[in-house]
């Protein structure tokens, strides 16, 4: 049980490092646009 919890917490910690601390946006549409482009940008970061 302890090993499974450690693996889950480690995975969560690694994902948290990828996310930005703050997302500055003025409108809801701007927030959606930034979050929508974050995922492909992060994927490209892993490829290169």
N, C-alpha and C positions, 0 to 999 in steps of 0.2 A: 504494500500500500504506500509506503513512504517513497519508494523509487518512482512509482507512477506520479505521485504528487510533485516530486522534484522535476521530472521530465516536463510536466505541464507548466510548472512555474518558470522553468528555463525557457521554454518555447514562448510563453507570454512575455518574458523579459526581452527576448531577442526581437519580437515583433514591436514592442514598445520603443525600442531604440530606433527603429526605422521611421516612426511617425514624428512629424514635427511637433515642437512644444506648443506653438501657437499658429493658428491660421487666421490671418487678418483679412477680413472681408467686410464690405459695407452692406451688401444685400445677400439675401438667401441664395439668389442665383449665382452670385460670385462665389459663395462658399461651396455650392454644389459643383461648380466648374473646377475650382481648385482641388477638391477632393477627388473628382472624376479623373483629372489628369495626374494626380499623385500616384495612383496605382500603376499605370503604364510607365511612368518615369522611374519608379522604383524597380520595376521589372527590367527595364533597360539598364539600370545601374548594375544589376546582377550579371547581365550578359557581358558587359564590357568590364 
